[in-house]
């Protein structure tokens, strides 16, 4: 009966296939895995506790998850959609582009919003969809799926290239530790300086690409040429 320990994976697959709440799916899968693996309640709590001690960022992740869930339950998505709906000239591409700029700036200070699950899904996506509705269109399902990929892509690009700008961050330390055995002595500040033009270029290219892609999709699905 070793296969029963894989029920958590099955829950994740089925849950995402049915497009259920992602945070609830992950928590349910974790609990089921703990019990089927023989950890029980005590083992699960001990594992979480030791993880918090070994990796303090886990605490931040859990806090963001709880705060996001609470805000969602109290109308976070609706408020985000209404906010962007007041801006008649806003487009989904512009919303995603603006998020890329904000994400890059905060990533340079190693500040995380919770990623796709903690920020893109409950805030950016409702704003992107609200921008479509503000123009008098009914959001097309295929367009919405494309927007999900675009918003997630912007999150990844901005975080990946801009987090290295933080002196002493994990990315910079990894590069420094990799180059040192090869005979290259580099300072973290120098690595950050070199990364600045790269980060600016990558984020700018991503913003332009997603803006133009959204414009093409709006023309395809709604006949919007603006």
N, CA, C and O of each residue as an XYZ file, in Angstrom:
904
protein
N       0.820     -1.219      0.000
C       0.000      0.000      0.000
C       0.852      1.267      0.000
O       0.414      2.322      0.461
N       2.067      1.151     -0.520
C       2.950      2.314     -0.563
C       2.372      3.421     -1.440
O       2.653      4.603     -1.241
N       1.553      3.008     -2.423
C       1.008      3.996     -3.360
C       0.103      5.019     -2.681
O      -0.086      6.123     -3.190
N      -0.457      4.643     -1.523
C      -1.384      5.551     -0.847
C      -0.688      6.836     -0.397
O      -1.341      7.857     -0.182
N       0.640      6.783     -0.257
C       1.392      7.965      0.144
C       1.431      9.015     -0.962
O       1.810     10.162     -0.729
N       1.033      8.608     -2.169
C       1.038      9.531     -3.311
C      -0.314     10.223     -3.507
O      -0.514     10.934     -4.492
N      -1.231     10.016     -2.573
C      -2.556     10.641     -2.697
C      -2.474     12.161     -2.758
O      -3.275     12.810     -3.430
N      -1.501     12.716     -2.052
C      -1.337     14.176     -2.065
C      -1.083     14.696     -3.468
O      -1.626     15.731     -3.855
N      -0.256     13.980     -4.239
C       0.019     14.372     -5.625
C      -1.251     14.283     -6.457
O      -1.526     15.154     -7.282
N      -2.033     13.211     -6.233
C      -3.285     13.029     -6.966
C      -4.256     14.172     -6.674
O      -4.950     14.651     -7.571
N      -4.301     14.603     -5.417
C      -5.180     15.715     -5.029
C      -4.784     16.995     -5.765
O      -5.641     17.739     -6.242
N      -3.477     17.240     -5.852
C      -2.992     18.436     -6.552
C      -3.384     18.383     -8.026
O      -3.862     19.375     -8.576
N      -3.188     17.237     -8.665
C      -3.501     17.092    -10.094
C      -4.990     17.295    -10.353
O      -5.376     18.057    -11.239
N      -5.825     16.604     -9.569
C      -7.275     16.707     -9.758
C      -7.770     18.108     -9.419
O      -8.606     18.668    -10.127
N      -7.250     18.663     -8.339
C      -7.689     19.999     -7.919
C      -7.403     21.068     -8.953
O      -8.268     21.890     -9.256
N      -6.188     21.064     -9.500
C      -5.844     22.054    -10.515
C      -6.577     21.788    -11.819
O      -6.922     22.725    -12.539
N      -6.820     20.505    -12.134
C      -7.562     20.172    -13.354
C      -8.992     20.691    -13.278
O      -9.565     21.110    -14.284
N      -9.567     20.659    -12.065
C     -10.933     21.159    -11.856
C     -10.968     22.658    -11.564
O     -12.036     23.234    -11.361
N      -9.775     23.291    -11.543
C      -9.645     24.733    -11.319
C     -10.224     25.173     -9.983
O     -10.901     26.196     -9.883
N      -9.937     24.367     -8.948
C     -10.361     24.729     -7.602
C      -9.359     25.694     -6.971
O      -8.310     25.978     -7.549
N      -9.689     26.191     -5.789
C      -8.827     27.151     -5.106
C      -7.445     26.546     -4.870
O      -7.317     25.508     -4.222
N      -6.410     27.203     -5.403
C      -5.055     26.643     -5.370
C      -4.502     26.516     -3.947
O      -3.875     25.511     -3.612
N      -4.734     27.529     -3.117
C      -4.219     27.483     -1.745
C      -4.869     26.343     -0.965
O      -4.197     25.631     -0.218
N      -6.175     26.175     -1.142
C      -6.892     25.097     -0.450
C      -6.380     23.737     -0.919
O      -6.222     22.821     -0.111
N      -6.123     23.602     -2.213
C      -5.626     22.337     -2.767
C      -4.284     21.966     -2.140
O      -4.085     20.832     -1.706
N      -3.370     22.929     -2.097
C      -2.030     22.669     -1.558
C      -2.086     22.294     -0.082
O      -1.398     21.371      0.354
N      -2.899     23.005      0.681
C      -3.016     22.704      2.113
C      -3.628     21.327      2.333
O      -3.177     20.572      3.195
N      -4.659     20.998      1.549
C      -5.300     19.694      1.672
C      -4.334     18.575      1.299
O      -4.286     17.541      1.965
N      -3.562     18.789      0.226
C      -2.586     17.792     -0.208
C      -1.513     17.575      0.864
O      -1.088     16.446      1.104
N      -1.082     18.664      1.504
C      -0.068     18.563      2.564
C      -0.590     17.770      3.755
O       0.125     16.935      4.310
N      -1.830     18.028      4.148
C      -2.419     17.325      5.295
C      -2.594     15.838      4.990
O      -2.260     14.982      5.809
N      -3.130     15.539      3.784
C      -3.331     14.140      3.394
C      -2.001     13.396      3.322
O      -1.903     12.254      3.771
N      -0.972     14.042      2.757
C       0.348     13.420      2.665
C       0.921     13.138      4.049
O       1.540     12.097      4.272
N       0.714     14.063      4.969
C       1.217     13.879      6.334
C       0.580     12.674      7.007
O       1.266     11.905      7.682
N      -0.725     12.503      6.831
C      -1.417     11.402      7.490
C      -1.142     10.071      6.802
O      -0.935      9.062      7.476
N      -1.138     10.053      5.479
C      -0.867      8.795      4.771
C       0.593      8.377      4.912
O       0.919      7.196      4.797
N       1.470      9.351      5.162
C       2.881      9.044      5.344
C       3.234      8.662      6.765
O       4.384      8.335      7.060
N       2.242      8.702      7.652
C       2.467      8.271      9.023
C       2.923      9.361      9.967
O       3.302      9.075     11.103
N       2.893     10.617      9.516
C       3.334     11.706     10.393
C       2.302     12.028     11.473
O       2.645     12.254     12.634
N       1.045     12.044     11.070
C      -0.001     12.410     12.009
C       0.007     13.902     12.301
O       0.786     14.661     11.724
N      -0.871     14.306     13.205
C      -0.976     15.729     13.539
C       0.320     16.230     14.184
O       0.838     17.285     13.819
N       0.831     15.461     15.144
C       2.046     15.865     15.851
C       3.235     15.959     14.893
O       4.008     16.916     14.945
N       3.373     14.971     14.029
C       4.478     14.974     13.071
C       4.394     16.122     12.084
O       5.404     16.733     11.733
N       3.160     16.413     11.634
C       2.963     17.518     10.701
C       3.363     18.838     11.337
O       4.070     19.642     10.729
N       2.906     19.060     12.575
C       3.228     20.310     13.267
C       4.722     20.418     13.566
O       5.303     21.500     13.474
N       5.345     19.281     13.927
C       6.784     19.294     14.189
C       7.572     19.603     12.920
O       8.567     20.327     12.955
N       7.119     19.049     11.806
C       7.792     19.299     10.520
C       7.673     20.765     10.130
O       8.642     21.384      9.690
N       6.468     21.314     10.297
C       6.279     22.733      9.988
C       7.122     23.603     10.905
O       7.721     24.585     10.466
N       7.164     23.239     12.181
C       7.934     24.019     13.143
C       9.419     24.006     12.837
O      10.072     25.049     12.875
N       9.958     22.826     12.532
C      11.384     22.733     12.200
C      11.699     23.461     10.909
O      12.784     24.021     10.753
N      10.739     23.455      9.972
C      10.935     24.181      8.709
C      10.994     25.680      8.949
O      11.772     26.389      8.311
N      10.160     26.162      9.880
C      10.168     27.586     10.203
C      11.514     27.997     10.799
O      12.057     29.053     10.476
N      12.042     27.133     11.679
C      13.321     27.444     12.310
C      14.455     27.418     11.292
O      15.334     28.279     11.307
N      14.428     26.413     10.400
C      15.502     26.253      9.415
C      15.397     27.264      8.284
O      16.402     27.656      7.692
N      14.170     27.682      7.990
C      13.969     28.600      6.864
C      12.926     29.639      7.251
O      11.725     29.394      7.138
N      13.382     30.789      7.704
C      12.459     31.818      8.207
C      11.527     32.348      7.127
O      10.454     32.863      7.439
N      11.922     32.230      5.854
C      11.076     32.738      4.769
C       9.755     31.982      4.698
O       8.771     32.491      4.160
N       9.733     30.749      5.248
C       8.495     29.978      5.269
C       7.431     30.686      6.106
O       6.242     30.641      5.788
N       7.873     31.333      7.167
C       6.933     32.067      8.015
C       6.278     33.179      7.220
O       5.066     33.379      7.296
N       7.080     33.897      6.459
C       6.550     34.983      5.641
C       5.561     34.447      4.625
O       4.518     35.055      4.383
N       5.894     33.287      4.019
C       4.999     32.688      3.023
C       3.649     32.346      3.633
O       2.605     32.643      3.052
N       3.671     31.720      4.808
C       2.420     31.341      5.462
C       1.605     32.571      5.834
O       0.387     32.593      5.658
N       2.280     33.593      6.351
C       1.576     34.820      6.721
C       0.918     35.464      5.507
O      -0.231     35.902      5.570
N       1.670     35.518      4.387
C       1.109     36.087      3.156
C      -0.090     35.277      2.690
O      -1.095     35.836      2.253
N       0.023     33.947      2.788
C      -1.070     33.074      2.370
C      -2.328     33.324      3.202
O      -3.431     33.409      2.661
N      -2.153     33.441      4.525
C      -3.288     33.678      5.409
C      -3.918     35.045      5.168
O      -5.140     35.182      5.116
N      -3.061     36.054      5.022
C      -3.572     37.411      4.775
C      -4.309     37.473      3.446
O      -5.386     38.062      3.352
N      -3.722     36.859      2.412
C      -4.343     36.858      1.089
C      -5.699     36.158      1.125
O      -6.674     36.650      0.557
N      -5.754     35.012      1.794
C      -7.011     34.277      1.899
C      -8.082     35.088      2.609
O      -9.240     35.104      2.191
N      -7.692     35.759      3.682
C      -8.642     36.590      4.430
C      -9.151     37.752      3.588
O     -10.344     38.054      3.590
N      -8.238     38.403      2.866
C      -8.630     39.532      2.026
C      -9.516     39.084      0.870
O     -10.466     39.777      0.507
N      -9.204     37.923      0.290
C     -10.033     37.399     -0.798
C     -11.454     37.156     -0.310
O     -12.425     37.474     -0.996
N     -11.555     36.599      0.860
C     -12.876     36.288      1.418
C     -13.681     37.555      1.668
O     -14.912     37.528      1.661
N     -12.988     38.657      1.886
C     -13.673     39.921      2.181
C     -13.719     40.872      0.989
O     -13.875     42.082      1.159
N     -13.582     40.321     -0.219
C     -13.822     41.119     -1.427
C     -12.600     41.733     -2.072
O     -12.712     42.762     -2.739
N     -11.428     41.129     -1.894
C     -10.207     41.687     -2.493
C     -10.299     41.709     -4.020
O      -9.972     42.713     -4.652
N     -10.743     40.602     -4.602
C     -10.828     40.521     -6.063
C     -11.780     41.567     -6.619
O     -11.477     42.250     -7.598
N     -12.934     41.680     -5.979
C     -13.939     42.635     -6.463
C     -13.422     44.072     -6.378
O     -13.656     44.875     -7.281
N     -12.719     44.391     -5.289
C     -12.173     45.746     -5.116
C     -11.118     46.055     -6.167
O     -11.072     47.164     -6.700
N     -10.265     45.068     -6.468
C      -9.231     45.259     -7.477
C      -9.851     45.492     -8.846
O      -9.401     46.355     -9.601
N     -10.889     44.717     -9.164
C     -11.562     44.872    -10.462
C     -12.246     46.234    -10.579
O     -12.195     46.870    -11.632
N     -12.888     46.681     -9.490
C     -13.559     47.982     -9.504
C     -12.560     49.121     -9.667
O     -12.832     50.105    -10.355
N     -11.395     48.977     -9.025
C     -10.368     50.009     -9.096
C      -9.912     50.221    -10.530
O      -9.861     51.357    -11.002
N      -9.582     49.154    -11.223
C      -9.097     49.283    -12.592
C     -10.242     49.642    -13.534
O     -10.022     50.234    -14.591
N     -11.474     49.279    -13.145
C     -12.633     49.608    -13.978
C     -12.885     51.102    -14.076
O     -13.544     51.561    -15.009
N     -12.366     51.866    -13.122
C     -12.540     53.315    -13.149
C     -11.615     53.985    -14.166
O     -11.834     55.136    -14.545
N     -10.585     53.265    -14.605
C      -9.638     53.800    -15.578
C     -10.046     53.315    -16.963
O      -9.697     52.203    -17.357
N     -10.766     54.121    -17.691
C     -11.356     53.711    -18.958
C     -10.314     53.364    -20.016
O     -10.576     52.526    -20.878
N      -9.155     53.980    -19.972
C      -8.142     53.752    -21.003
C      -7.164     52.634    -20.642
O      -6.243     52.343    -21.406
N      -7.359     52.015    -19.493
C      -6.443     50.955    -19.079
C      -6.697     49.686    -19.881
O      -7.830     49.401    -20.269
N      -5.651     48.942    -20.120
C      -5.762     47.660    -20.806
C      -5.091     46.595    -19.959
O      -4.312     46.908    -19.059
N      -5.390     45.348    -20.245
C      -4.795     44.254    -19.489
C      -3.278     44.248    -19.640
O      -2.551     43.993    -18.681
N      -2.812     44.530    -20.846
C      -1.375     44.580    -21.084
C      -0.699     45.672    -20.276
O       0.409     45.494    -19.772
N      -1.386     46.815    -20.157
C      -0.828     47.920    -19.371
C      -0.780     47.569    -17.882
O       0.169     47.928    -17.185
N      -1.808     46.865    -17.400
C      -1.842     46.437    -16.000
C      -0.669     45.498    -15.710
O       0.029     45.647    -14.708
N      -0.468     44.537    -16.600
C       0.620     43.575    -16.420
C       1.972     44.273    -16.527
O       2.900     43.946    -15.788
N       2.088     45.234    -17.444
C       3.324     45.980    -17.578
C       3.643     46.806    -16.342
O       4.788     46.854    -15.894
N       2.609     47.463    -15.788
C       2.801     48.262    -14.577
C       3.219     47.366    -13.414
O       4.043     47.756    -12.586
N       2.654     46.181    -13.357
C       3.047     45.236    -12.310
C       4.510     44.819    -12.469
O       5.223     44.635    -11.482
N       4.949     44.673    -13.723
C       6.347     44.320    -13.972
C       7.298     45.370    -13.425
O       8.330     45.036    -12.845
N       6.954     46.643    -13.609
C       7.793     47.733    -13.090
C       7.832     47.691    -11.563
O       8.900     47.754    -10.955
N       6.647     47.584    -10.954
C       6.565     47.546     -9.488
C       7.278     46.319     -8.931
O       7.987     46.396     -7.928
N       7.076     45.186     -9.600
C       7.696     43.939     -9.129
C       9.215     44.018     -9.195
O       9.911     43.549     -8.295
N       9.723     44.620    -10.277
C      11.165     44.760    -10.426
C      11.780     45.651     -9.359
O      12.852     45.351     -8.832
N      11.100     46.744     -9.043
C      11.613     47.679     -8.036
C      11.681     47.002     -6.668
O      12.695     47.096     -5.975
N      10.611     46.325     -6.284
C      10.594     45.672     -4.979
C      11.531     44.466     -4.940
O      12.108     44.157     -3.897
N      11.680     43.784     -6.083
C      12.604     42.643     -6.130
C      14.036     43.101     -5.895
O      14.839     42.366     -5.320
N      14.358     44.317     -6.340
C      15.707     44.854     -6.131
C      16.017     45.038     -4.652
O      17.181     45.102     -4.257
N      14.966     45.124     -3.836
C      15.145     45.225     -2.378
C      14.810     43.896     -1.685
O      14.678     43.823     -0.463
N      14.677     42.842     -2.520
C      14.417     41.485     -2.033
C      13.098     41.384     -1.268
O      12.992     40.649     -0.287
N      12.097     42.132     -1.732
C      10.772     42.108     -1.114
C       9.841     41.289     -2.005
O       9.675     41.589     -3.187
N       9.247     40.269     -1.433
C       8.353     39.390     -2.194
C       6.907     39.642     -1.814
O       6.606     39.926     -0.655
N       5.999     39.539     -2.799
C       4.567     39.727     -2.548
C       3.833     38.404     -2.378
O       2.629     38.391     -2.123
N       4.539     37.305     -2.517
C       3.867     36.011     -2.438
C       3.764     35.331     -3.782
O       3.195     34.245     -3.889
N       4.316     35.967     -4.823
C       4.361     35.323     -6.129
C       3.018     35.223     -6.824
O       2.118     36.036     -6.608
N       2.906     34.202     -7.667
C       1.697     34.020     -8.470
C       0.483     33.750     -7.590
O      -0.574     34.350     -7.785
N       0.631     32.849     -6.621
C      -0.514     32.495     -5.770
C      -0.896     33.606     -4.805
O      -2.078     33.804     -4.521
N       0.092     34.331     -4.301
C      -0.179     35.325     -3.261
C      -0.527     36.711     -3.758
O      -1.115     37.499     -3.017
N      -0.172     37.036     -5.021
C      -0.425     38.399     -5.493
C      -1.010     38.442     -6.908
O      -1.981     39.156     -7.159
N      -0.425     37.684     -7.821
C      -0.905     37.723     -9.212
C      -2.347     37.236     -9.303
O      -3.193     37.888     -9.914
N      -2.618     36.098     -8.698
C      -3.955     35.521     -8.794
C      -5.037     36.370     -8.126
O      -6.067     36.620     -8.752
N      -4.850     36.828     -6.873
C      -5.939     37.567     -6.221
C      -6.020     39.048     -6.564
O      -7.055     39.669     -6.322
N      -4.960     39.637     -7.122
C      -4.973     41.080     -7.359
C      -4.765     41.442     -8.826
O      -5.590     42.144     -9.412
N      -3.678     40.975     -9.423
C      -3.357     41.368    -10.795
C      -4.366     40.824    -11.796
O      -4.805     41.552    -12.686
N      -4.742     39.547    -11.664
C      -5.689     38.961    -12.614
C      -7.067     39.646    -12.570
O      -7.611     39.947    -13.632
N      -7.655     39.905    -11.385
C      -8.927     40.644    -11.375
C      -8.803     42.029    -12.009
O      -9.743     42.500    -12.649
N      -7.658     42.683    -11.839
C      -7.456     43.991    -12.453
C      -7.334     43.863    -13.973
O      -7.851     44.701    -14.712
N      -6.655     42.818    -14.435
C      -6.517     42.601    -15.873
C      -7.869     42.301    -16.517
O      -8.185     42.800    -17.597
N      -8.657     41.479    -15.832
C     -10.002     41.162    -16.337
C     -10.900     42.382    -16.235
O     -11.726     42.621    -17.115
N     -10.745     43.158    -15.164
C     -11.529     44.384    -15.011
C     -11.249     45.392    -16.108
O     -12.135     46.153    -16.495
N     -10.013     45.402    -16.617
C      -9.671     46.312    -17.710
C     -10.428     45.940    -18.977
O     -10.802     46.815    -19.758
N     -10.654     44.655    -19.185
C     -11.439     44.196    -20.342
C     -12.898     44.607    -20.183
O     -13.519     45.102    -21.123
N     -13.437     44.400    -18.988
C     -14.838     44.737    -18.721
C     -15.066     46.240    -18.775
O     -16.148     46.688    -19.153
N     -14.058     47.025    -18.401
C     -14.189     48.485    -18.419
C     -14.390     49.018    -19.834
O     -14.939     50.103    -20.023
N     -13.947     48.255    -20.819
C     -14.124     48.653    -22.217
C     -15.433     48.129    -22.805
O     -15.688     48.268    -24.001
N     -16.256     47.527    -21.949
C     -17.568     47.059    -22.385
C     -17.571     45.680    -23.005
O     -18.517     45.324    -23.708
N     -16.526     44.887    -22.762
C     -16.432     43.548    -23.339
C     -16.660     42.484    -22.280
O     -16.345     42.675    -21.105
N     -17.213     41.361    -22.716
C     -17.322     40.195    -21.864
C     -16.034     39.390    -22.020
O     -15.728     38.939    -23.123
N     -15.261     39.196    -20.926
C     -13.970     38.519    -21.035
C     -14.065     37.155    -21.708
O     -14.831     36.292    -21.280
N     -13.288     36.974    -22.757
C     -13.236     35.698    -23.457
C     -12.380     34.715    -22.651
O     -11.313     35.077    -22.155
N     -12.854     33.472    -22.525
C     -12.156     32.489    -21.691
C     -10.728     32.244    -22.183
O      -9.807     32.134    -21.374
N     -10.540     32.158    -23.489
C      -9.202     31.931    -24.040
C      -8.291     33.125    -23.764
O      -7.104     32.960    -23.484
N      -8.860     34.325    -23.845
C      -8.089     35.529    -23.551
C      -7.662     35.543    -22.080
O      -6.526     35.891    -21.759
N      -8.574     35.165    -21.205
C      -8.270     35.129    -19.776
C      -7.140     34.141    -19.493
O      -6.250     34.428    -18.692
N      -7.173     32.985    -20.145
C      -6.109     31.999    -19.951
C      -4.769     32.548    -20.421
O      -3.737     32.304    -19.795
N      -4.786     33.287    -21.521
C      -3.560     33.923    -22.014
C      -3.049     34.956    -21.019
O      -1.846     35.067    -20.788
N      -3.977     35.711    -20.432
C      -3.592     36.728    -19.448
C      -2.962     36.100    -18.214
O      -2.040     36.667    -17.626
N      -3.451     34.942    -17.824
C      -2.864     34.235    -16.673
C      -1.399     33.916    -16.946
O      -0.534     34.118    -16.093
N      -1.135     33.413    -18.155
C       0.242     33.096    -18.517
C       1.110     34.331    -18.611
O       2.273     34.303    -18.209
N       0.560     35.424    -19.140
C       1.314     36.661    -19.279
C       1.656     37.260    -17.911
O       2.788     37.684    -17.678
N       0.678     37.290    -17.017
C       0.907     37.851    -15.685
C       1.922     37.012    -14.904
O       2.786     37.554    -14.214
N       1.809     35.691    -15.020
C       2.762     34.811    -14.344
C       4.154     34.958    -14.944
O       5.156     34.929    -14.228
N       4.208     35.118    -16.277
C       5.491     35.314    -16.938
C       6.167     36.604    -16.498
O       7.381     36.638    -16.299
N       5.382     37.662    -16.348
C       5.936     38.934    -15.896
C       6.478     38.819    -14.481
O       7.529     39.376    -14.165
N       5.763     38.098    -13.634
C       6.232     37.850    -12.266
C       7.589     37.157    -12.285
O       8.502     37.543    -11.555
N       7.714     36.142    -13.114
C       8.961     35.370    -13.162
C      10.123     36.186    -13.718
O      11.231     36.138    -13.185
N       9.870     36.932    -14.782
C      10.933     37.727    -15.402
C      11.433     38.810    -14.442
O      12.635     38.955    -14.222
N      10.489     39.567    -13.877
C      10.872     40.672    -12.993
C      11.588     40.165    -11.740
O      12.583     40.753    -11.317
N      11.094     39.089    -11.152
C      11.710     38.564     -9.935
C      13.069     37.948    -10.227
O      14.025     38.166     -9.482
N      13.160     37.180    -11.306
C      14.395     36.465    -11.622
C      15.549     37.423    -11.895
O      16.647     37.240    -11.370
N      15.305     38.443    -12.714
C      16.392     39.320    -13.116
C      16.654     40.466    -12.139
O      17.760     41.005    -12.103
N      15.652     40.841    -11.349
C      15.829     41.999    -10.467
C      16.227     41.629     -9.046
O      16.755     42.471     -8.320
N      15.987     40.395     -8.637
C      16.364     40.024     -7.271
C      17.882     40.021     -7.091
O      18.376     40.182     -5.975
N      18.627     39.836     -8.198
C      20.086     39.828     -8.117
C      20.628     41.223     -7.825
O      21.787     41.371     -7.437
N      19.797     42.242     -8.009
C      20.230     43.609     -7.710
C      20.378     43.828     -6.213
O      21.019     44.785     -5.777
N      19.783     42.941     -5.432
C      19.892     43.062     -3.976
C      21.238     42.499     -3.531
O      21.495     41.303     -3.670
N      22.087     43.359     -3.000
C      23.413     42.934     -2.562
C      23.280     41.988     -1.363
O      22.704     42.347     -0.336
N      23.807     40.806     -1.507
C      23.716     39.822     -0.435
C      22.558     38.872     -0.595
O      22.324     38.021      0.263
N      21.809     39.010     -1.716
C      20.708     38.108     -1.972
C      21.201     36.726     -2.397
O      22.383     36.540     -2.687
N      20.290     35.767     -2.429
C      20.660     34.387     -2.756
C      21.265     34.268     -4.149
O      22.210     33.508     -4.363
N      20.704     35.037     -5.109
C      21.209     34.968     -6.478
C      22.649     35.423     -6.590
O      23.471     34.763     -7.225
N      22.955     36.563     -5.965
C      24.308     37.091     -6.013
C      25.303     36.187     -5.318
O      26.417     35.988     -5.803
N      24.901     35.635     -4.174
C      25.772     34.723     -3.436
C      26.055     33.450     -4.229
O      27.155     32.900     -4.172
N      25.051     32.992     -4.965
C      25.233     31.796     -5.796
C      26.256     32.050     -6.901
O      27.147     31.234     -7.139
N      26.113     33.206     -7.579
C      27.056     33.545     -8.649
C      28.466     33.700     -8.089
O      29.433     33.206     -8.670
N      28.573     34.393     -6.953
C      29.883     34.615     -6.337
C      30.544     33.299     -5.934
O      31.732     33.100     -6.188
N      29.789     32.405     -5.314
C      30.344     31.130     -4.877
C      30.683     30.219     -6.050
O      31.556     29.359     -5.933
N      30.000     30.402     -7.181
C      30.289     29.594     -8.371
C      31.551     30.073     -9.067
O      32.331     29.259     -9.561
N      31.765     31.383     -9.112
C      32.927     31.934     -9.807
C      34.218     31.799     -8.997
O      35.301     31.670     -9.568
N      34.100     31.830     -7.674
C      35.305     31.822     -6.832
C      36.193     30.586     -7.049
O      37.408     30.745     -7.170
N      35.640     29.360     -7.104
C      36.501     28.190     -7.351
C      37.157     28.209     -8.735
O      38.159     27.533     -8.970
N      36.577     28.993     -9.642
C      37.126     29.079    -10.996
C      38.217     30.150    -11.097
O      38.788     30.372    -12.164
N      38.493     30.804     -9.974
C      39.557     31.794     -9.961
C      39.115     33.219    -10.174
O      39.943     34.106    -10.379
N      37.798     33.451    -10.126
C      37.281     34.812    -10.334
C      36.787     35.381     -9.007
O      35.775     34.940     -8.463
N      37.516     36.363     -8.503
C      37.152     37.007     -7.246
C      36.283     38.216     -7.551
O      36.773     39.206     -8.094
N      35.016     38.153     -7.214
C      34.099     39.243     -7.524
C      33.394     39.695     -6.255
O      33.153     38.899     -5.347
N      33.067     40.975     -6.202
C      32.329     41.541     -5.074
C      30.836     41.571     -5.411
O      30.451     41.723     -6.571
N      30.018     41.426     -4.392
C      28.570     41.413     -4.597
C      28.068     42.722     -5.192
O      27.153     42.723     -6.016
N      28.666     43.839     -4.775
C      28.257     45.139     -5.313
C      28.554     45.227     -6.805
O      27.762     45.784     -7.565
N      29.692     44.679     -7.228
C      30.041     44.683     -8.651
C      29.068     43.830     -9.451
O      28.704     44.184    -10.573
N      28.644     42.701     -8.872
C      27.665     41.839     -9.543
C      26.341     42.577     -9.732
O      25.709     42.477    -10.783
N      25.930     43.319     -8.703
C      24.683     44.072     -8.790
C      24.769     45.150     -9.868
O      23.809     45.366    -10.608
N      25.919     45.830     -9.960
C      26.089     46.881    -10.975
C      26.010     46.310    -12.387
O      25.410     46.907    -13.281
N      26.627     45.147    -12.572
C      26.599     44.505    -13.892
C      25.185     44.072    -14.263
O      24.811     44.089    -15.436
N      24.410     43.688    -13.268
C      23.072     43.157    -13.514
C      22.059     44.250    -13.842
O      21.030     43.955    -14.450
N      22.315     45.505    -13.460
C      21.342     46.584    -13.653
C      20.890     46.716    -15.106
O      19.687     46.662    -15.358
N      21.806     46.889    -16.088
C      21.336     47.013    -17.477
C      20.639     45.759    -17.989
O      19.724     45.849    -18.808
N      21.065     44.587    -17.512
C      20.432     43.333    -17.936
C      18.994     43.267    -17.429
O      18.076     42.912    -18.169
N      18.813     43.616    -16.149
C      17.480     43.589    -15.556
C      16.552     44.584    -16.247
O      15.404     44.260    -16.552
N      17.051     45.794    -16.492
C      16.242     46.811    -17.175
C      15.844     46.356    -18.567
O      14.697     46.527    -18.980
N      16.787     45.780    -19.287
C      16.512     45.324    -20.654
C      15.466     44.204    -20.660
O      14.518     44.240    -21.444
N      15.640     43.218    -19.788
C      14.734     42.070    -19.771
C      13.313     42.464    -19.368
O      12.343     42.030    -19.991
N      13.195     43.279    -18.335
C      11.867     43.702    -17.893
C      11.197     44.569    -18.956
O       9.996     44.437    -19.193
N      11.955     45.449    -19.593
C      11.406     46.311    -20.643
C      10.917     45.491    -21.824
O       9.827     45.733    -22.342
N      11.714     44.523    -22.251
C      11.321     43.651    -23.365
C      10.050     42.884    -23.027
O       9.155     42.756    -23.863
N       9.971     42.371    -21.789
C       8.789     41.625    -21.360
C       7.550     42.521    -21.354
O       6.476     42.094    -21.777
N       7.691     43.750    -20.881
C       6.559     44.686    -20.845
C       6.051     44.982    -22.255
O       4.848     44.934    -22.513
N       6.971     45.286    -23.157
C       6.588     45.587    -24.538
C       5.939     44.379    -25.201
O       4.927     44.502    -25.891
N       6.538     43.209    -24.979
C       6.016     41.985    -25.600
C       4.592     41.680    -25.124
O       3.711     41.396    -25.936
N       4.372     41.738    -23.812
C       3.046     41.418    -23.282
C       2.023     42.491    -23.650
O       0.847     42.184    -23.850
N       2.457     43.735    -23.739
C       1.531     44.802    -24.144
C       1.068     44.594    -25.582
O      -0.122     44.700    -25.882
N       2.016     44.297    -26.466
C       1.666     44.076    -27.875
C       0.849     42.794    -28.049
O      -0.062     42.736    -28.875
N       1.179     41.787    -27.276
C       0.432     40.529    -27.360
C      -1.006     40.731    -26.912
O      -1.932     40.214    -27.538
N      -1.200     41.477    -25.835
C      -2.551     41.748    -25.352
C      -3.331     42.567    -26.380
O      -4.521     42.337    -26.597
N      -2.656     43.516    -27.004
C      -3.313     44.323    -28.032
C      -3.788     43.449    -29.188
O      -4.889     43.639    -29.704
N      -2.954     42.490    -29.591
C      -3.322     41.571    -30.674
C      -4.488     40.680    -30.255
O      -5.383     40.409    -31.055
N      -4.477     40.228    -29.006
C      -5.551     39.368    -28.520
C      -6.865     40.133    -28.398
O      -7.928     39.587    -28.693
N      -6.801     41.387    -27.969
C      -8.026     42.196    -27.866
C      -8.642     42.423    -29.239
O      -9.864     42.424    -29.387
N      -7.803     42.610    -30.225
C      -8.299     42.767    -31.594
C      -8.927     41.479    -32.092
O      -9.935     41.506    -32.799
N      -8.334     40.348    -31.726
C      -8.812     39.037    -32.168
C     -10.154     38.699    -31.534
O     -11.069     38.250    -32.224
N     -10.280     38.913    -30.224
C     -11.464     38.460    -29.501
C     -12.586     39.507    -29.406
O     -13.759     39.152    -29.289
N     -12.222     40.791    -29.456
C     -13.241     41.832    -29.247
C     -13.289     42.854    -30.392
O     -14.151     43.733    -30.402
N     -12.379     42.741    -31.338
C     -12.338     43.720    -32.409
C     -11.863     45.077    -31.945
O     -12.115     46.093    -32.593
N     -11.167     45.087    -30.809
C     -10.659     46.336    -30.218
C      -9.337     46.719    -30.887
O      -8.362     45.974    -30.789
N      -9.292     47.855    -31.555
C      -8.093     48.282    -32.264
C      -7.366     49.388    -31.515
O      -6.343     49.875    -31.995
N      -7.858     49.795    -30.362
C      -7.221     50.890    -29.601
C      -6.104     50.354    -28.741
O      -5.451     51.119    -28.031
